[in-house]
Amino acid sequence: MLNRTRSGQRHKVFRQMQRTLSLLMNVRLTLAFILAVVIWSAITLDENPSAQAIVQGNIPVDITGLGSGLVVADSIPPVRVAVKGPRTNIDLLTQRSFVARIDLSEYSEGLFQVPIEVETPDNTIEILGVTPPQTTVQIDRTIQVPIQVRLILTGEVGAGFRLVEDRIAFAPDSIVVTGPASAVNQVAAMQAELEVFGSTDSISRQVSAVPVDANGVEIAGVVIESRLVDISVPVVAQQLRRTVPVRAQVTGAPASGFIADRFSVVPSSVDILGAPEDVELVDHLLTQPITISDFDADVAVDIPLIVPSDVQLLRGLNEVRVVVDIAAIPISAGYIVAVEFTKPNPGLTPKFDLTSVQVVLSGPADTLQQLGPRDITATVDLSNKGVGEFDLTPIINLRDEAKDKLRIVKVTPASIRTTLTASTLNSGATPAPTTKPTKTPTLIPEDD
């Protein structure tokens, strides 16, 4: 019994010694590991010591969480970061090694100070600080406003030329500007500038308009779909010379029975000088009014021209000579005129269906009334005709004094049937009867 007890005690002591030796072995291993870590760290730190630095380059700041219909009015300035970490890792850092952002999910319209968050995927790098740590953010509504285009011309056109200012044109006359309300509301005009220096011809060009405030300073932070403006600028010579016709300004009516038959102006045209846009508006010049009331004879008068105030004549006198021909109103009158037949060839005898014709004349009444029996003649020529029937046209003649004033309107009949037969007796031609001219009872005014 005693031996069993002593044997158990020895076994227990032995197991304790085993556990103690095992613990001592673990402690030694642990110490060895710790020592190894310390030695590795010492070697590593010696080769890649820890350092602090400010990363070269500016890091752009991203915007997240901005609500619908809202926009950040101004651009967010970039930041710089100070870091701590192993020298080798720090040396590899660039601005692309970091992400900077602001979260605007909790903000609406207004002006705010928002903290800036910076992260890097390298867990050996500790971010010590951000400069600046926060930024001022103006949050606005997005608006669209049509802004008027303002054209600015710079420089001077060529010597002897000028701009026709009232004909300068551009399109469109307004451009839609989109962006933050605070920025869009500052835009006073879409300013388009065109250089015209030295131009001697009209200009047609397309330029880009710029959003500017009331002082002409460009406004940033707005969006314009199309800035292009089509501009047309007429450039003309300072003065233009042009030849224009002169027209007489005749008033009144001649005496009864007379008409103004013809007008003549000497000179018939004149040269004018002036600004091109003024000269181009003048198609002709009028004289001062000339009255021909109750006149029964020609009128000749020197009369001034009416010249617009913005042009001038290129000759000394401002007068032209106007001649108005006054003529009697033509009327028509009918006359019965005996036809005179010339002798036929020997051995032929004529026979006539008619021995007179009606002749209608047109001209001044006094000339018609003065016609005598011998002033109108009708002749049919039988010479060179043989045996047979002929429709012969009578030839009408007027005396010399009336020939220039009268016009033959109509002869009835237009031809006379004449029969020539062989004569049984060679007694010559039978003379035609003679009839004195007879005027028709009335004189009828001519329609044409």
C-alpha positions as a printed NumPy array, in Angstrom:
array([[   0.   ,    0.   ,    0.   ],
       [   2.811,    2.359,    0.929],
       [   4.733,    1.394,   -2.224],
       [   1.746,    2.286,   -4.428],
       [   1.534,    5.677,   -2.76 ],
       [   5.197,    6.413,   -3.273],
       [   4.992,    5.213,   -6.872],
       [   2.056,    7.571,   -7.581],
       [   3.826,   10.496,   -6.052],
       [   6.903,    9.848,   -8.195],
       [   4.692,    9.724,  -11.303],
       [   3.016,   12.99 ,  -10.421],
       [   6.357,   14.704,   -9.808],
       [   7.589,   13.411,  -13.154],
       [   4.591,   14.857,  -15.018],
       [   5.115,   18.222,  -13.338],
       [   8.694,   18.214,  -14.404],
       [   7.597,   17.451,  -17.981],
       [   5.159,   20.343,  -17.964],
       [   7.808,   22.639,  -16.518],
       [  10.369,   21.612,  -19.11 ],
       [   7.735,   22.032,  -21.859],
       [   6.842,   25.513,  -20.584],
       [  10.518,   26.451,  -20.447],
       [  10.895,   25.253,  -24.012],
       [   7.892,   27.373,  -25.16 ],
       [   9.25 ,   30.415,  -23.38 ],
       [  12.567,   29.974,  -25.103],
       [  10.841,   29.654,  -28.464],
       [   8.797,   32.758,  -27.752],
       [  11.869,   34.66 ,  -26.699],
       [  13.638,   33.471,  -29.808],
       [  10.742,   34.683,  -32.004],
       [  10.642,   38.003,  -30.255],
       [  14.362,   38.323,  -30.606],
       [  14.111,   37.463,  -34.299],
       [  11.385,   40.079,  -34.8  ],
       [  13.431,   42.676,  -33.002],
       [  16.498,   41.836,  -35.049],
       [  14.413,   41.937,  -38.361],
       [  12.814,   45.188,  -37.368],
       [  16.157,   46.667,  -36.502],
       [  17.57 ,   45.601,  -39.833],
       [  14.437,   46.84 ,  -41.711],
       [  14.369,   50.156,  -39.895],
       [  17.997,   50.545,  -40.571],
       [  17.436,   49.925,  -44.299],
       [  13.949,   51.65 ,  -44.652],
       [  13.582,   54.053,  -41.767],
       [  10.251,   55.812,  -41.011],
       [   9.876,   59.328,  -42.314],
       [   7.413,   62.244,  -42.647],
       [   6.805,   64.225,  -45.799],
       [   4.412,   66.495,  -47.737],
       [   3.359,   64.831,  -50.969],
       [   4.44 ,   66.784,  -54.02 ],
       [   1.596,   67.973,  -56.258],
       [  -1.965,   69.087,  -55.645],
       [  -4.652,   66.482,  -55.112],
       [  -8.002,   67.263,  -56.83 ],
       [ -11.119,   67.093,  -54.668],
       [ -14.062,   65.019,  -55.896],
       [ -17.677,   65.939,  -55.133],
       [ -20.095,   63.228,  -54.011],
       [ -23.687,   63.149,  -52.849],
       [ -24.849,   66.367,  -54.596],
       [ -28.645,   66.54 ,  -54.784],
       [ -30.635,   66.594,  -58.043],
       [ -30.991,   70.028,  -59.62 ],
       [ -28.107,   71.419,  -57.569],
       [ -24.651,   72.437,  -58.679],
       [ -21.474,   73.64 ,  -56.991],
       [ -21.019,   77.239,  -58.08 ],
       [ -17.233,   77.4  ,  -57.858],
       [ -14.51 ,   74.887,  -58.494],
       [ -13.069,   73.204,  -55.394],
       [  -9.376,   74.032,  -54.936],
       [  -6.994,   71.041,  -54.662],
       [  -5.367,   70.003,  -51.373],
       [  -1.951,   68.835,  -50.191],
       [  -1.334,   66.1  ,  -47.615],
       [   1.338,   65.419,  -44.988],
       [   2.118,   61.74 ,  -44.428],
       [   4.214,   59.438,  -42.28 ],
       [   5.552,   56.007,  -43.206],
       [   8.516,   54.063,  -44.512],
       [  10.876,   56.186,  -46.546],
       [  10.776,   53.81 ,  -49.509],
       [   6.954,   53.897,  -49.624],
       [   6.841,   57.648,  -49.22 ],
       [   9.251,   58.099,  -52.105],
       [   6.835,   56.24 ,  -54.363],
       [   3.852,   58.442,  -53.478],
       [   2.32 ,   60.859,  -56.054],
       [  -0.884,   62.852,  -56.083],
       [  -2.512,   59.87 ,  -57.795],
       [  -1.842,   57.79 ,  -54.658],
       [  -4.627,   59.639,  -52.82 ],
       [  -8.335,   60.239,  -53.166],
       [  -9.778,   63.468,  -51.781],
       [ -13.511,   64.057,  -51.592],
       [ -16.269,   66.058,  -49.995],
       [ -19.67 ,   64.546,  -49.219],
       [ -22.56 ,   66.94 ,  -49.951],
       [ -25.41 ,   64.511,  -49.38 ],
       [ -26.494,   66.437,  -46.263],
       [ -26.358,   69.896,  -47.867],
       [ -28.817,   71.975,  -49.937],
       [ -28.615,   75.516,  -51.376],
       [ -26.319,   77.893,  -49.548],
       [ -22.741,   78.592,  -48.503],
       [ -21.065,   75.913,  -46.362],
       [ -17.728,   74.871,  -44.849],
       [ -17.316,   71.189,  -45.706],
       [ -14.524,   68.928,  -44.352],
       [ -12.237,   67.245,  -46.859],
       [ -11.572,   63.512,  -46.522],
       [  -8.363,   62.001,  -47.929],
       [  -7.624,   58.276,  -48.303],
       [  -4.779,   56.17 ,  -49.663],
       [  -4.765,   52.426,  -50.399],
       [  -1.268,   52.022,  -48.896],
       [  -1.839,   50.936,  -45.264],
       [   1.783,   51.661,  -44.363],
       [   1.117,   55.37 ,  -44.941],
       [  -0.38 ,   57.42 ,  -42.168],
       [  -2.042,   60.721,  -43.175],
       [  -0.903,   63.331,  -40.688],
       [  -2.781,   66.331,  -42.085],
       [  -4.707,   67.877,  -45.028],
       [  -4.2  ,   71.455,  -46.249],
       [  -6.749,   72.939,  -46.242],
       [  -8.699,   70.595,  -43.974],
       [ -12.03 ,   72.01 ,  -45.208],
       [ -13.32 ,   74.069,  -48.12 ],
       [ -15.983,   76.671,  -48.733],
       [ -18.734,   75.381,  -51.029],
       [ -21.456,   77.49 ,  -52.669],
       [ -24.359,   75.232,  -53.665],
       [ -26.852,   76.684,  -56.128],
       [ -29.789,   75.663,  -58.239],
       [ -29.084,   75.026,  -61.947],
       [ -30.853,   77.557,  -64.194],
       [ -31.06 ,   78.313,  -67.927],
       [ -31.334,   81.918,  -69.113],
       [ -31.26 ,   83.373,  -72.666],
       [ -28.616,   86.122,  -72.702],
       [ -28.482,   88.877,  -75.314],
       [ -25.524,   88.924,  -77.702],
       [ -23.465,   92.13 ,  -77.633],
       [ -21.279,   92.877,  -80.66 ],
       [ -18.   ,   94.741,  -80.118],
       [ -16.137,   95.99 ,  -83.209],
       [ -12.486,   96.864,  -82.726],
       [ -10.061,   98.691,  -84.985],
       [ -10.648,  101.058,  -87.906],
       [ -11.545,  100.179,  -91.491],
       [  -9.267,  101.164,  -94.365],
       [  -8.692,  104.805,  -95.273],
       [ -11.519,  106.186,  -97.424],
       [ -13.978,  103.545,  -96.206],
       [ -16.519,  103.348,  -93.405],
       [ -18.957,  101.004,  -91.714],
       [ -22.658,  101.166,  -92.564],
       [ -23.713,  100.962,  -88.928],
       [ -27.469,  100.692,  -89.451],
       [ -26.959,   97.612,  -91.649],
       [ -24.672,   95.654,  -89.312],
       [ -26.349,   92.324,  -88.521],
       [ -25.612,   89.27 ,  -86.393],
       [ -27.403,   86.047,  -85.463],
       [ -28.467,   84.645,  -83.132],
       [ -29.341,   87.691,  -81.057],
       [ -29.4  ,   85.654,  -77.831],
       [ -27.671,   82.52 ,  -76.469],
       [ -28.883,   80.195,  -73.678],
       [ -26.53 ,   80.071,  -70.677],
       [ -26.808,   77.197,  -68.166],
       [ -25.201,   76.887,  -64.748],
       [ -25.38 ,   77.87 ,  -61.071],
       [ -27.824,   80.696,  -60.415],
       [ -25.138,   82.76 ,  -58.689],
       [ -22.92 ,   82.566,  -61.806],
       [ -25.608,   82.827,  -64.504],
       [ -27.138,   85.876,  -62.813],
       [ -23.82 ,   87.691,  -63.195],
       [ -23.808,   87.293,  -66.981],
       [ -24.808,   90.639,  -68.522],
       [ -24.123,   89.744,  -72.159],
       [ -22.687,   87.191,  -74.534],
       [ -19.941,   89.363,  -75.971],
       [ -18.759,   88.75 ,  -79.551],
       [ -15.725,   90.748,  -80.69 ],
       [ -14.771,   91.337,  -84.341],
       [ -11.582,   93.008,  -85.576],
       [ -12.252,   95.258,  -88.618],
       [  -8.836,   96.913,  -88.868],
       [  -7.904,   97.902,  -92.423],
       [ -11.006,   96.36 ,  -94.044],
       [ -12.002,   97.717,  -97.458],
       [ -14.662,   95.09 ,  -98.216],
       [ -17.764,   94.015,  -96.346],
       [ -17.073,   91.429,  -93.627],
       [ -18.979,   88.191,  -93.104],
       [ -17.537,   86.05 ,  -90.331],
       [ -18.343,   83.627,  -87.509],
       [ -16.935,   84.4  ,  -84.043],
       [ -17.187,   82.869,  -80.571],
       [ -19.12 ,   84.808,  -77.924],
       [ -17.938,   85.023,  -74.292],
       [ -20.172,   85.388,  -71.196],
       [ -19.245,   88.651,  -69.439],
       [ -20.518,   90.723,  -66.534],
       [ -21.51 ,   94.392,  -66.637],
       [ -17.829,   95.403,  -66.593],
       [ -16.88 ,   93.12 ,  -69.477],
       [ -15.137,   90.546,  -67.254],
       [ -15.586,   86.938,  -68.366],
       [ -17.772,   84.784,  -66.101],
       [ -16.53 ,   81.23 ,  -65.454],
       [ -18.52 ,   78.213,  -64.286],
       [ -21.344,   78.418,  -66.834],
       [ -22.184,   76.114,  -69.734],
       [ -23.015,   77.331,  -73.274],
       [ -24.105,   74.809,  -75.893],
       [ -23.037,   76.993,  -78.838],
       [ -21.057,   80.213,  -78.653],
       [ -20.897,   80.836,  -82.427],
       [ -22.332,   84.101,  -83.787],
       [ -22.64 ,   84.909,  -87.522],
       [ -21.744,   88.555,  -88.151],
       [ -22.233,   90.692,  -91.282],
       [ -20.604,   94.136,  -91.376],
       [ -21.03 ,   96.253,  -94.555],
       [ -17.91 ,   98.275,  -95.426],
       [ -18.339,  100.903,  -98.149],
       [ -16.494,  103.831,  -99.642],
       [ -17.127,  107.03 ,  -97.74 ],
       [ -18.732,  108.628, -100.836],
       [ -20.364,  107.204, -103.946],
       [ -20.908,  108.874, -107.33 ],
       [ -23.975,  107.957, -109.367],
       [ -25.733,  109.144, -112.534],
       [ -29.511,  109.456, -112.164],
       [ -32.224,  110.572, -114.651],
       [ -34.103,  113.868, -114.306],
       [ -37.899,  113.882, -114.516],
       [ -40.012,  116.959, -115.147],
       [ -42.807,  117.595, -112.671],
       [ -45.581,  119.095, -114.86 ],
       [ -48.914,  120.194, -113.39 ],
       [ -52.115,  121.562, -114.843],
       [ -53.824,  121.014, -118.19 ],
       [ -53.413,  122.941, -121.468],
       [ -56.171,  125.013, -123.009],
       [ -59.29 ,  123.262, -124.273],
       [ -58.558,  121.287, -127.416],
       [ -54.863,  120.934, -126.66 ],
       [ -52.694,  118.306, -125.   ],
       [ -49.152,  118.098, -123.602],
       [ -47.744,  115.964, -126.351],
       [ -44.115,  115.521, -125.258],
       [ -41.703,  116.489, -122.494],
       [ -37.962,  116.92 , -122.846],
       [ -35.359,  117.71 , -120.186],
       [ -31.861,  119.046, -120.857],
       [ -29.72 ,  117.572, -119.432],
       [ -31.713,  114.365, -119.096],
       [ -29.456,  113.037, -116.281],
       [ -27.127,  114.424, -113.622],
       [ -24.38 ,  113.082, -111.349],
       [ -24.856,  113.019, -107.595],
       [ -22.398,  112.341, -104.767],
       [ -22.937,  111.188, -101.192],
       [ -22.8  ,  108.356,  -98.711],
       [ -23.403,  105.036, -100.509],
       [ -26.5  ,  104.145,  -98.517],
       [ -27.982,  107.592,  -99.278],
       [ -27.044,  107.624, -102.96 ],
       [ -28.479,  104.136, -103.48 ],
       [ -31.892,  105.418, -102.349],
       [ -32.035,  108.025, -105.135],
       [ -33.459,  106.578, -108.367],
       [ -34.119,  109.963, -110.039],
       [ -34.372,  113.68 , -109.367],
       [ -37.531,  115.754, -109.885],
       [ -37.749,  119.344, -111.041],
       [ -39.715,  121.972, -109.21 ],
       [ -43.374,  121.914, -110.419],
       [ -44.04 ,  123.446, -113.838],
       [ -47.598,  124.565, -114.614],
       [ -49.018,  124.39 , -118.158],
       [ -52.55 ,  125.41 , -117.218],
       [ -54.465,  126.955, -120.206],
       [ -51.382,  126.92 , -122.427],
       [ -51.992,  126.496, -126.18 ],
       [ -48.351,  126.748, -127.244],
       [ -45.073,  125.051, -126.371],
       [ -43.471,  125.813, -123.009],
       [ -39.709,  126.131, -122.409],
       [ -38.465,  127.004, -118.935],
       [ -35.307,  126.747, -116.791],
       [ -36.327,  125.148, -113.518],
       [ -34.416,  124.124, -110.329],
       [ -34.036,  120.473, -109.287],
       [ -35.219,  119.047, -105.984],
       [ -32.045,  117.564, -104.457],
       [ -32.186,  115.509, -101.206],
       [ -30.237,  117.106,  -98.386],
       [ -27.952,  114.091,  -97.896],
       [ -26.582,  114.117, -101.473],
       [ -25.066,  116.807, -103.68 ],
       [ -24.882,  117.557, -107.385],
       [ -21.554,  117.261, -109.147],
       [ -22.078,  120.354, -111.259],
       [ -22.436,  124.046, -110.525],
       [ -26.003,  124.988, -111.498],
       [ -28.999,  123.353, -109.918],
       [ -31.204,  123.934, -112.976],
       [ -32.348,  122.089, -116.073],
       [ -34.297,  123.212, -119.149],
       [ -37.724,  121.636, -119.55 ],
       [ -39.584,  121.853, -122.871],
       [ -43.24 ,  120.842, -123.054],
       [ -44.743,  120.446, -126.529],
       [ -48.377,  121.617, -126.554],
       [ -50.334,  120.195, -129.468],
       [ -53.953,  120.38 , -130.626],
       [ -55.98 ,  117.301, -129.775],
       [ -56.29 ,  115.214, -132.976],
       [ -59.791,  114.474, -134.354],
       [ -61.009,  112.441, -137.312],
       [ -62.965,  113.659, -140.344],
       [ -64.321,  111.815, -143.382],
       [ -64.165,  113.155, -146.969],
       [ -65.707,  111.943, -150.252],
       [ -62.931,  112.208, -152.813],
       [ -63.322,  111.737, -156.586],
       [ -60.952,  109.168, -158.026],
       [ -58.76 ,  110.241, -160.916],
       [ -57.929,  107.405, -163.3  ],
       [ -54.866,  107.629, -165.511],
       [ -55.28 ,  106.876, -169.193],
       [ -55.153,  103.155, -170.044],
       [ -52.953,  101.766, -172.739],
       [ -54.076,  102.645, -176.277],
       [ -56.877,  100.487, -177.577],
       [ -58.383,   99.78 , -174.156],
       [ -61.597,  101.121, -172.69 ],
       [ -62.003,  101.264, -168.852],
       [ -65.184,  100.636, -166.889],
       [ -65.368,  101.53 , -163.17 ],
       [ -67.667,  100.236, -160.426],
       [ -67.036,  103.417, -158.367],
       [ -65.672,  106.813, -159.164],
       [ -65.135,  108.083, -155.581],
       [ -63.896,  106.865, -152.18 ],
       [ -64.308,  107.979, -148.587],
       [ -61.075,  109.076, -146.916],
       [ -60.909,  109.423, -143.08 ],
       [ -58.155,  111.762, -141.887],
       [ -56.915,  112.44 , -138.357],
       [ -55.227,  115.593, -137.104],
       [ -55.722,  119.057, -135.592],
       [ -59.221,  120.412, -136.051],
       [ -58.07 ,  123.7  , -137.549],
       [ -55.997,  121.898, -140.192],
       [ -58.909,  119.642, -141.113],
       [ -61.248,  122.609, -141.379],
       [ -58.902,  124.405, -143.745],
       [ -58.752,  121.569, -146.288],
       [ -59.936,  122.584, -149.761],
       [ -61.184,  120.505, -152.754],
       [ -57.706,  120.243, -154.233],
       [ -55.977,  119.343, -150.938],
       [ -56.986,  115.631, -151.089],
       [ -56.572,  113.526, -154.206],
       [ -57.217,  109.866, -155.017],
       [ -55.529,  108.333, -158.048],
       [ -55.799,  104.894, -159.705],
       [ -53.04 ,  103.997, -162.12 ],
       [ -54.248,  102.114, -165.232],
       [ -50.922,  102.076, -167.036],
       [ -49.29 ,   98.775, -167.771],
       [ -52.659,   97.022, -167.498],
       [ -54.078,   94.888, -170.29 ],
       [ -57.535,   93.51 , -170.99 ],
       [ -59.189,   92.134, -167.869],
       [ -60.71 ,   92.907, -164.502],
       [ -58.57 ,   94.448, -161.733],
       [ -59.033,   95.453, -158.072],
       [ -56.912,   98.578, -157.945],
       [ -55.966,  100.462, -154.764],
       [ -56.384,  104.219, -154.973],
       [ -53.364,  106.289, -153.924],
       [ -54.314,  109.128, -151.535],
       [ -52.236,  112.313, -151.562],
       [ -52.388,  115.392, -149.317],
       [ -51.049,  118.842, -150.033],
       [ -47.662,  119.568, -148.557],
       [ -48.945,  121.899, -145.793],
       [ -51.313,  119.244, -144.444],
       [ -49.142,  116.18 , -145.057],
       [ -47.074,  116.633, -141.881],
       [ -50.05 ,  117.345, -139.625],
       [ -52.641,  114.848, -140.868],
       [ -52.762,  111.082, -140.86 ],
       [ -54.771,  108.855, -143.216],
       [ -56.832,  106.614, -140.988],
       [ -58.991,  104.689, -143.48 ],
       [ -59.985,  104.558, -147.173],
       [ -63.364,  103.028, -148.151],
       [ -63.446,  101.023, -150.328],
       [ -59.887,   99.919, -150.123],
       [ -59.893,   98.961, -153.82 ],
       [ -61.945,   99.725, -156.953],
       [ -63.031,   97.051, -159.45 ],
       [ -61.879,   98.181, -162.911],
       [ -62.579,   96.392, -166.231],
       [ -60.454,   97.035, -169.304],
       [ -61.848,   95.929, -172.687],
       [ -60.607,   96.32 , -176.229],
       [ -61.907,   99.544, -177.805],
       [ -64.064,   99.393, -180.968],
       [ -63.04 ,  102.919, -181.735],
       [ -59.53 ,  104.1  , -181.068],
       [ -60.789,  107.191, -179.374],
       [ -58.693,  106.928, -176.246],
       [ -59.761,  106.428, -172.657],
       [ -63.057,  107.598, -171.305],
       [ -62.307,  110.31 , -168.723],
       [ -63.444,  109.648, -165.206],
       [ -66.095,  111.912, -163.703],
       [ -64.841,  114.501, -161.299],
       [ -66.388,  115.084, -157.882],
       [ -65.375,  117.746, -155.432],
       [ -64.219,  116.56 , -151.931],
       [ -66.99 ,  116.715, -149.421],
       [ -66.451,  116.74 , -145.645],
       [ -68.578,  114.607, -143.391],
       [ -71.132,  116.581, -141.348],
       [ -69.36 ,  115.962, -138.007],
       [ -65.781,  115.741, -136.732],
       [ -65.288,  112.79 , -134.354],
       [ -62.436,  112.864, -131.745],
       [ -59.888,  110.144, -132.457],
       [ -60.038,  107.143, -130.109],
       [ -56.398,  106.116, -130.452]])
